[in-house]
Amino acid sequence: MFIYGVRADDTIARIVSKIEPKPFHECVINWMSSIHVQVVAIDGKTLRGSYDR
């Protein structure tokens, strides 16, 4: 995905800090509403199946 590897933590933090919370929240809510028939696993443990162990 990245030609030179994963970006440094501070680069990612700088990008994330530019995100406005309210519009981001609205986008996430709209996205989740559009896929309401599907399950969205937010927790990585659910994706790995550790819940069933």
N, C-alpha and C positions, 0 to 999 in steps of 0.2 A: 504494500500500500504506500509506504513512504520510501522513496528512493534511497535516502541516507539513514534509514532506521527510524525508530520511534523518536518523536520529538522530546526535548528536555521537559522536565516537570514545570519549570517556570514559564516555558513557552505555552504549554497547555493551560496553565493557570492564568496567564495573560489573556488568552483567547476566551476562556470561560468567564473571566471577570468582566468582559465586554458584553455579555448576554444580559439583557434587561429581564428581570424576573417576571414581571406581569405578562409581557408578550410571550415569553417562553412558556409560562404556565398555560396561557390560552392555547398555544400550539399543541402542547402535550394533551390537554383536555380534548381538543378537537380531533387529534389523531386517535386517542383512545376511544372516543365516541364513534369514529368511523370504522373501527374494527371491533365493535362491541360483541360480535359473535365469536371472536377468537379469544383465547387466553394469552395474555402477555405476561411472561415470567420476568419480573423485575429483579428477583434475587437469583444470583448465580448458582446457589445451592439447588434451587428448583431445576435449573437447566441441567445440572450434573446428575440429578436424580438422588442426591444424598438424603432427601426427605423420606424416601422409601426405605432407607437402611435402618 
